[in-house]
């Protein structure tokens, strides 16, 4: 009997030890797990630039249900700078710094209708640089207000043809050259001062003739050149395209977007085509642009409309940041299967429809892209997966695209109830 009691006591003790060991082990593992979670939270993003990209891809419910296709939108308006151009700004600046064309403390100049300028103004300070922007004065006024609030130097100029020396892009190019001239002048003055200060017996001549306007810290100027700089293309070929492929698990049938510089549509279309040649890629083009003709007919304009003869602003559209009448180096890399022409009223109606049905408050180029997505769905038929880009939100389009008084003067006031403006009952 005593032996039984002893055996029971020993067994109980062993059980308690085992239970204690189990609990300690569990608590230890829990502690390590909590430590890992805390560490993961700390290193999730490295700095402001680390938050750019990897935007969500969402199903646009109303368009998907209305067409029988899965229409997906890449939410680029969720980038910290509010648009797809954040990616381009980072790529352009990083490549320029790496090549030595831009240095810390340098000035980045750009001619932009808005979004690229805003992205550069936000991103440049993260690399220790300044920003000088030249913007057409017919762009929504809130864009220049945002730029000024961000600390960029802003020049508003009249819109003219790219062949005119005072086109906003050409002025931006000159501003970079002027910055470099000033930096060079300052460098020469510094060298002269060093030589002059090395006088015998420590005598130093007067320096009244030195230019007091030039800052001692003035650095080089770099023209971002978003239209021709292939860093634009690479931002999407290396970033946006692969993200779309991963987010759809490679199961998409088509991609469609409008083009301004051409970097987005070129980078994404080329990447997707390399992954699967059967993915159809399309352009949607706003009024006044010649890219539709280039894609569908192989020519951009008639002899009478040749670019060199244009002196006025050729665009006749309320959309901003898309449409162009020349072939950029970025657009040349696009791999497209076809193109559609969108209209202003379609873009306006689409913006209101998506706000009402999906709660999506989108800018003019995003609305045009969604018009293109529906056109592709109508072409391919139900059962296909179509991806487009939601470039920016409507916050930068309040004074024009979302101003009903402004639209009424152009006979563009929205009135549709459903998608009847695209022939869908």
VMD Tcl script that draws the C-alpha trace (Angstrom):
set ca {
  {0.00 0.00 0.00}
  {2.86 2.32 0.95}
  {4.66 1.41 -2.25}
  {1.53 2.38 -4.21}
  {1.40 5.77 -2.49}
  {5.08 6.40 -3.27}
  {4.58 5.41 -6.90}
  {1.58 7.76 -7.18}
  {3.54 10.62 -5.62}
  {6.44 10.11 -8.02}
  {4.05 9.95 -11.01}
  {2.34 13.15 -9.87}
  {5.66 14.91 -9.51}
  {6.74 13.82 -12.97}
  {3.43 15.07 -14.39}
  {3.87 18.44 -12.72}
  {7.44 18.76 -14.04}
  {6.29 17.82 -17.53}
  {3.42 20.32 -17.36}
  {5.75 23.06 -16.11}
  {8.21 22.31 -18.91}
  {5.36 22.43 -21.45}
  {4.06 25.75 -20.12}
  {7.55 27.27 -20.01}
  {8.22 26.08 -23.55}
  {4.89 27.52 -24.73}
  {5.53 30.87 -23.05}
  {9.04 30.94 -24.49}
  {7.75 30.26 -28.01}
  {5.04 32.91 -27.52}
  {7.69 35.39 -26.40}
  {9.83 34.67 -29.46}
  {6.77 34.98 -31.69}
  {5.85 38.36 -30.18}
  {9.46 39.46 -30.62}
  {9.36 38.47 -34.30}
  {6.06 40.32 -34.81}
  {7.44 43.44 -33.16}
  {10.60 43.27 -35.27}
  {8.57 42.75 -38.42}
  {6.48 45.82 -37.67}
  {9.58 47.93 -37.16}
  {11.21 46.98 -40.48}
  {8.04 46.87 -42.62}
  {8.97 49.98 -44.65}
  {12.27 51.83 -44.87}
  {11.53 55.53 -45.14}
  {8.99 57.40 -47.20}
  {10.19 56.00 -50.54}
  {9.60 52.46 -49.27}
  {5.85 53.10 -49.23}
  {5.68 53.64 -53.00}
  {4.37 50.78 -55.14}
  {2.77 47.43 -54.30}
  {-0.65 49.05 -54.61}
  {-3.79 46.88 -54.34}
  {-5.56 45.45 -57.37}
  {-9.33 45.62 -56.86}
  {-12.38 44.27 -58.64}
  {-14.47 47.14 -59.99}
  {-17.80 45.60 -59.12}
  {-20.18 47.72 -61.20}
  {-18.17 47.36 -64.42}
  {-17.55 43.66 -63.84}
  {-21.23 42.96 -63.20}
  {-22.29 45.13 -66.14}
  {-19.99 43.48 -68.69}
  {-19.73 39.88 -67.49}
  {-15.93 40.26 -67.32}
  {-13.67 40.61 -64.31}
  {-12.52 44.23 -64.59}
  {-9.70 44.96 -62.17}
  {-8.19 48.33 -61.30}
  {-4.66 48.88 -59.99}
  {-5.10 51.50 -57.26}
  {-2.18 53.79 -58.02}
  {-3.99 56.68 -56.36}
  {-3.05 55.00 -53.06}
  {0.64 55.78 -53.55}
  {1.78 58.36 -50.94}
  {2.00 61.10 -53.57}
  {-1.46 60.21 -54.83}
  {-0.65 58.89 -58.31}
  {1.10 56.34 -60.50}
  {3.82 58.94 -61.16}
  {5.38 58.33 -57.72}
  {7.01 55.23 -59.21}
  {8.44 57.23 -62.09}
  {9.77 60.00 -59.84}
  {11.68 57.51 -57.69}
  {13.15 55.68 -60.68}
  {14.21 58.85 -62.49}
  {15.88 60.37 -59.42}
  {17.59 57.14 -58.31}
  {19.04 56.49 -61.77}
  {20.19 60.12 -62.09}
  {21.91 60.01 -58.69}
  {23.57 56.70 -59.53}
  {24.88 58.04 -62.85}
  {26.11 61.30 -61.32}
  {23.85 63.51 -63.44}
  {22.15 64.58 -60.21}
  {23.76 65.12 -56.82}
  {22.49 65.66 -53.30}
  {21.41 69.30 -53.14}
  {20.80 69.43 -56.89}
  {17.72 70.81 -58.62}
  {15.34 68.50 -60.51}
  {13.43 70.33 -63.24}
  {10.41 69.02 -65.16}
  {7.66 70.13 -67.49}
  {4.45 68.45 -66.37}
  {0.69 68.87 -66.52}
  {0.54 67.98 -62.85}
  {0.97 64.47 -61.46}
  {4.63 63.86 -62.34}
  {5.48 67.31 -61.02}
  {3.73 66.60 -57.73}
  {5.47 63.23 -57.39}
  {8.87 64.80 -58.07}
  {8.17 67.58 -55.57}
  {7.35 64.97 -52.91}
  {10.13 62.50 -53.72}
  {13.04 64.91 -54.43}
  {13.46 66.08 -50.79}
  {13.75 62.43 -49.69}
  {16.97 62.37 -51.73}
  {18.14 65.79 -50.58}
  {17.17 67.55 -53.81}
  {15.05 70.54 -54.80}
  {12.35 70.72 -57.49}
  {11.53 73.30 -60.18}
  {8.36 72.69 -62.20}
  {7.02 74.28 -65.38}
  {3.29 73.66 -65.79}
  {0.80 74.74 -68.51}
  {-1.58 77.40 -67.20}
  {-4.65 75.51 -68.42}
  {-4.00 72.67 -65.94}
  {-6.29 72.53 -62.90}
  {-5.21 75.30 -60.54}
  {-5.17 73.00 -57.51}
  {-2.18 71.18 -59.01}
  {0.04 74.26 -58.91}
  {-1.30 75.05 -55.42}
  {-0.23 71.60 -54.24}
  {3.20 72.06 -55.82}
  {3.75 75.38 -54.11}
  {2.63 73.91 -50.78}
  {5.20 71.14 -51.27}
  {7.95 73.73 -51.63}
  {8.58 73.40 -55.36}
  {9.32 76.42 -57.54}
  {6.38 76.67 -59.98}
  {6.23 78.38 -63.38}
  {2.84 78.52 -65.12}
  {3.16 79.10 -68.88}
  {0.78 79.26 -71.83}
  {0.18 75.93 -73.63}
  {1.86 75.73 -77.06}
  {3.11 73.00 -79.41}
  {6.13 70.95 -78.36}
  {7.96 72.45 -81.35}
  {7.66 75.92 -79.82}
  {10.66 76.99 -77.72}
  {8.29 78.06 -74.94}
  {6.47 74.75 -74.59}
  {6.52 73.89 -70.89}
  {8.80 70.89 -71.47}
  {11.32 72.98 -73.42}
  {11.33 75.67 -70.74}
  {11.99 73.03 -68.07}
  {14.93 71.74 -70.12}
  {16.33 75.28 -70.28}
  {15.93 75.75 -66.54}
  {18.14 72.70 -65.90}
  {20.76 74.08 -68.30}
  {20.61 77.46 -66.54}
  {21.09 75.77 -63.17}
  {24.15 73.98 -64.51}
  {25.53 77.25 -65.91}
  {25.11 78.90 -62.52}
  {26.77 75.96 -60.77}
  {29.67 76.12 -63.22}
  {30.02 79.86 -62.71}
  {30.01 79.39 -58.96}
  {32.67 76.68 -59.26}
  {34.93 78.98 -61.29}
  {34.46 81.79 -58.78}
  {35.40 79.44 -55.95}
  {38.55 78.37 -57.79}
  {39.45 82.00 -58.49}
  {38.94 82.86 -54.83}
  {41.29 80.06 -53.78}
  {43.98 81.33 -56.15}
  {43.46 84.93 -55.07}
  {43.64 84.00 -51.38}
  {47.04 82.40 -51.81}
  {48.78 85.76 -52.18}
  {52.22 86.38 -50.77}
  {52.37 87.81 -47.24}
  {48.69 86.89 -46.73}
  {47.39 89.90 -48.64}
  {43.84 89.36 -49.94}
  {42.40 91.45 -52.79}
  {38.95 92.97 -52.64}
  {36.12 90.82 -54.02}
  {33.54 93.42 -54.97}
  {33.22 91.97 -58.46}
  {32.07 88.53 -57.25}
  {28.44 87.76 -58.03}
  {26.52 87.95 -54.70}
  {23.38 86.32 -56.19}
  {24.91 82.85 -56.57}
  {24.37 80.74 -53.49}
  {27.44 79.11 -51.96}
  {25.54 75.81 -51.79}
  {24.14 75.86 -55.33}
  {24.37 72.42 -57.02}
  {23.71 71.01 -60.49}
  {20.42 71.03 -62.40}
  {18.91 67.82 -63.80}
  {16.09 67.73 -66.36}
  {13.88 64.74 -65.48}
  {12.56 64.49 -69.06}
  {9.71 62.11 -68.24}
  {8.61 61.86 -71.89}
  {11.93 60.59 -73.25}
  {13.72 59.26 -70.17}
  {13.45 55.46 -70.26}
  {13.60 55.30 -66.47}
  {9.86 55.99 -66.86}
  {9.42 52.78 -68.87}
  {11.63 50.81 -66.47}
  {9.59 51.91 -63.44}
  {6.63 50.00 -64.86}
  {8.49 47.18 -66.59}
  {10.31 46.37 -63.34}
  {7.56 47.35 -60.90}
  {3.93 47.78 -61.96}
  {3.93 45.02 -64.57}
  {5.35 42.32 -62.28}
  {2.95 43.36 -59.52}
  {-0.05 42.93 -61.84}
  {1.22 39.53 -62.95}
  {1.68 38.37 -59.36}
  {-1.64 39.81 -58.13}
  {-3.59 38.04 -60.90}
  {-1.50 34.89 -60.58}
  {-0.83 35.28 -64.29}
  {-4.53 34.79 -65.05}
  {-5.42 37.87 -67.05}
  {-6.61 38.21 -70.62}
  {-6.09 41.89 -71.34}
  {-4.60 45.17 -70.19}
  {-5.70 48.65 -71.27}
  {-4.59 52.21 -70.45}
  {-4.25 55.67 -71.93}
  {-0.85 57.22 -72.62}
  {0.73 60.59 -71.96}
  {4.46 59.96 -71.78}
  {3.79 56.34 -72.76}
  {5.85 54.90 -69.90}
  {2.99 53.13 -68.12}
  {1.40 51.45 -71.11}
  {4.81 50.56 -72.60}
  {6.38 49.12 -69.45}
  {3.34 47.08 -68.44}
  {2.43 45.84 -71.92}
  {5.99 44.72 -72.69}
  {6.33 42.87 -69.38}
  {2.97 41.12 -69.71}
  {3.65 40.14 -73.33}
  {6.98 38.61 -72.31}
  {5.25 36.57 -69.61}
  {2.39 35.51 -71.90}
  {2.16 36.60 -75.55}
  {-1.58 35.83 -75.47}
  {-2.33 38.71 -73.09}
  {-4.00 41.38 -75.23}
  {-2.80 44.94 -74.63}
  {-4.72 48.04 -75.76}
  {-4.52 51.80 -75.76}
  {-7.46 54.10 -75.04}
  {-6.87 57.59 -76.48}
  {-8.61 60.90 -75.59}
  {-9.79 63.55 -78.07}
  {-7.04 65.56 -79.77}
  {-4.41 62.84 -79.45}
  {-2.79 61.09 -82.42}
  {-1.77 57.81 -80.78}
  {-4.97 56.02 -81.82}
  {-4.08 56.64 -85.47}
  {-0.51 55.51 -84.87}
  {-1.60 52.19 -83.35}
  {-4.45 51.43 -85.74}
  {-3.18 52.96 -89.01}
  {0.55 53.35 -88.59}
  {0.48 57.15 -89.03}
  {0.04 59.86 -86.42}
  {-1.42 62.69 -88.50}
  {-1.96 63.94 -92.03}
  {0.57 66.07 -93.89}
  {-1.47 69.20 -93.15}
  {-1.35 68.47 -89.40}
  {2.40 67.82 -89.27}
  {3.81 68.56 -85.82}
  {6.19 71.23 -87.12}
  {3.27 73.33 -88.39}
  {1.38 73.40 -85.12}
  {1.66 76.55 -83.08}
  {-1.43 76.22 -80.89}
  {-2.31 73.72 -78.22}
  {-3.66 70.76 -80.28}
  {-5.65 69.14 -77.51}
  {-9.37 69.50 -77.24}
  {-10.16 67.52 -74.12}
  {-11.02 67.97 -70.45}
  {-8.84 65.02 -69.47}
  {-5.37 65.85 -68.16}
  {-2.05 64.03 -68.38}
  {-3.00 61.78 -71.31}
  {-2.95 62.17 -75.08}
  {-0.07 63.40 -77.21}
  {0.78 64.24 -80.83}
  {4.30 62.89 -81.00}
  {5.98 59.53 -80.57}
  {8.01 59.44 -77.36}
  {10.92 57.10 -76.69}
  {8.84 55.51 -73.94}
  {5.79 54.88 -76.13}
  {7.96 53.32 -78.85}
  {8.52 50.36 -76.49}
  {4.80 49.59 -76.10}
  {3.48 46.28 -77.46}
  {-0.14 46.87 -78.38}
  {-2.81 44.79 -80.10}
  {-5.17 47.67 -80.82}
  {-6.59 50.98 -79.67}
  {-9.89 52.68 -78.81}
  {-10.91 56.32 -78.94}
  {-12.61 57.64 -75.84}
  {-14.62 60.85 -75.63}
  {-14.79 63.53 -72.97}
  {-18.43 62.84 -72.18}
  {-17.65 59.13 -71.73}
  {-14.88 59.97 -69.26}
  {-17.08 62.43 -67.35}
  {-20.01 59.99 -67.20}
  {-17.72 57.15 -66.14}
  {-16.29 59.18 -63.26}
  {-19.75 59.91 -61.86}
  {-20.96 56.37 -62.43}
  {-18.03 54.85 -60.50}
  {-18.44 57.34 -57.66}
  {-22.13 56.51 -57.38}
  {-21.85 52.73 -57.79}
  {-18.46 51.84 -56.33}
  {-17.43 54.80 -54.18}
  {-14.42 55.35 -56.43}
  {-13.51 59.05 -56.70}
  {-11.21 59.02 -59.72}
  {-9.36 61.55 -61.85}
  {-9.92 62.13 -65.56}
  {-7.25 59.72 -66.85}
  {-8.46 56.97 -64.51}
  {-12.01 57.48 -65.79}
  {-10.79 57.24 -69.39}
  {-8.93 54.03 -68.55}
  {-12.17 52.55 -67.22}
  {-13.92 53.55 -70.45}
  {-11.19 51.59 -72.21}
  {-11.70 48.58 -69.94}
  {-15.40 48.43 -70.84}
  {-14.53 48.73 -74.55}
  {-12.14 45.79 -74.23}
  {-14.82 43.78 -72.39}
  {-17.27 44.49 -75.22}
  {-14.67 43.41 -77.77}
  {-13.60 40.17 -76.05}
  {-16.99 39.20 -74.61}
  {-17.97 37.89 -71.13}
  {-15.70 35.68 -69.07}
  {-12.42 37.55 -69.51}
  {-10.17 39.24 -66.94}
  {-9.16 42.80 -67.83}
  {-6.76 45.04 -65.89}
  {-6.47 48.82 -66.04}
  {-4.75 51.58 -64.07}
  {-6.51 53.90 -61.62}
  {-3.87 56.62 -61.97}
  {-5.02 59.24 -59.49}
  {-8.04 60.38 -57.51}
  {-10.45 63.21 -58.26}
  {-8.87 65.48 -55.64}
  {-6.67 67.17 -58.27}
  {-9.53 67.69 -60.70}
  {-12.05 69.69 -58.68}
  {-11.81 72.99 -60.58}
  {-12.44 71.47 -64.03}
  {-13.33 67.79 -64.37}
  {-15.59 67.81 -61.29}
  {-16.93 71.34 -61.74}
  {-20.43 71.05 -63.26}
  {-20.54 74.75 -64.18}
  {-17.30 74.39 -66.11}
  {-18.56 71.21 -67.80}
  {-21.92 72.79 -68.66}
  {-20.18 75.46 -70.73}
  {-18.62 72.65 -72.78}
  {-21.89 70.69 -73.03}
  {-20.36 67.93 -70.93}
  {-22.64 67.90 -67.91}
  {-23.24 64.25 -66.88}
  {-26.77 62.87 -67.06}
  {-26.49 59.09 -67.44}
  {-28.18 56.74 -64.98}
  {-26.26 53.58 -65.85}
  {-23.72 52.56 -68.50}
  {-25.96 53.55 -71.41}
  {-23.30 56.09 -72.49}
  {-21.24 53.05 -73.53}
  {-24.16 51.17 -75.07}
  {-24.84 48.92 -72.08}
  {-28.46 48.76 -70.93}
}
mol new
graphics top color blue
foreach p $ca { graphics top sphere $p radius 0.5 }
foreach p [lrange $ca 0 end-1] q [lrange $ca 1 end] { graphics top cylinder $p $q radius 0.2 }
display resetview
